[in-house]
Amino acid sequence: MATPTQVPTKVPQEPDPFYYDYDTVQTVGMTLATILFLLGILIIISKKVKCRKADSSPTCKSCKSELPSSAPGGGGV
């Protein structure tokens, strides 16, 4: 008769560090991509709108905003 020499011990199972919930990863990735895409479109549109508002000014051609040359109150530096 063959008898086991050792009793198998139960080792607690650790969660696999390389297991990913791919549904959650895909959902979060698509959400971030959509937000960044829309943010980019808004930035592009906002720059064009600023340039159209200042169409009569000479700075519109270069799309740069005019910086004030002096502080309020007439104290130019």
Rosetta constraint file for C-alpha pairs under 8 A:
AtomPair CA 20 CA 25 HARMONIC 7.64 0.50
AtomPair CA 21 CA 25 HARMONIC 6.38 0.50
AtomPair CA 22 CA 26 HARMONIC 5.94 0.50
AtomPair CA 23 CA 27 HARMONIC 6.14 0.50
AtomPair CA 24 CA 28 HARMONIC 6.07 0.50
AtomPair CA 25 CA 29 HARMONIC 6.01 0.50
AtomPair CA 26 CA 30 HARMONIC 6.11 0.50
AtomPair CA 27 CA 31 HARMONIC 6.13 0.50
AtomPair CA 28 CA 32 HARMONIC 6.14 0.50
AtomPair CA 29 CA 33 HARMONIC 6.09 0.50
AtomPair CA 30 CA 34 HARMONIC 6.10 0.50
AtomPair CA 31 CA 35 HARMONIC 6.23 0.50
AtomPair CA 32 CA 36 HARMONIC 6.11 0.50
AtomPair CA 33 CA 37 HARMONIC 6.02 0.50
AtomPair CA 34 CA 38 HARMONIC 6.16 0.50
AtomPair CA 35 CA 39 HARMONIC 6.07 0.50
AtomPair CA 36 CA 40 HARMONIC 6.12 0.50
AtomPair CA 37 CA 41 HARMONIC 6.37 0.50
AtomPair CA 38 CA 42 HARMONIC 6.17 0.50
AtomPair CA 39 CA 43 HARMONIC 6.21 0.50
AtomPair CA 40 CA 44 HARMONIC 6.27 0.50
AtomPair CA 41 CA 45 HARMONIC 6.13 0.50
AtomPair CA 42 CA 46 HARMONIC 5.95 0.50
AtomPair CA 43 CA 47 HARMONIC 6.35 0.50
AtomPair CA 44 CA 48 HARMONIC 6.52 0.50
AtomPair CA 45 CA 49 HARMONIC 6.18 0.50
AtomPair CA 46 CA 50 HARMONIC 6.28 0.50
AtomPair CA 47 CA 51 HARMONIC 6.37 0.50
AtomPair CA 48 CA 52 HARMONIC 6.26 0.50
AtomPair CA 49 CA 53 HARMONIC 6.25 0.50
AtomPair CA 50 CA 54 HARMONIC 6.48 0.50
AtomPair CA 51 CA 55 HARMONIC 6.24 0.50
AtomPair CA 51 CA 60 HARMONIC 5.48 0.50
AtomPair CA 51 CA 63 HARMONIC 5.70 0.50
AtomPair CA 52 CA 60 HARMONIC 7.59 0.50
AtomPair CA 54 CA 59 HARMONIC 7.73 0.50
AtomPair CA 54 CA 60 HARMONIC 5.89 0.50
AtomPair CA 55 CA 60 HARMONIC 5.64 0.50
AtomPair CA 56 CA 60 HARMONIC 7.48 0.50
AtomPair CA 59 CA 63 HARMONIC 6.07 0.50
AtomPair CA 59 CA 64 HARMONIC 5.85 0.50
AtomPair CA 59 CA 65 HARMONIC 6.71 0.50
AtomPair CA 59 CA 66 HARMONIC 7.01 0.50
AtomPair CA 60 CA 64 HARMONIC 6.59 0.50
AtomPair CA 60 CA 65 HARMONIC 7.83 0.50
AtomPair CA 69 CA 76 HARMONIC 6.86 0.50
AtomPair CA 70 CA 74 HARMONIC 6.35 0.50
AtomPair CA 70 CA 75 HARMONIC 6.12 0.50
AtomPair CA 70 CA 76 HARMONIC 4.23 0.50
AtomPair CA 70 CA 77 HARMONIC 6.58 0.50
AtomPair CA 71 CA 75 HARMONIC 5.68 0.50
AtomPair CA 71 CA 76 HARMONIC 6.06 0.50
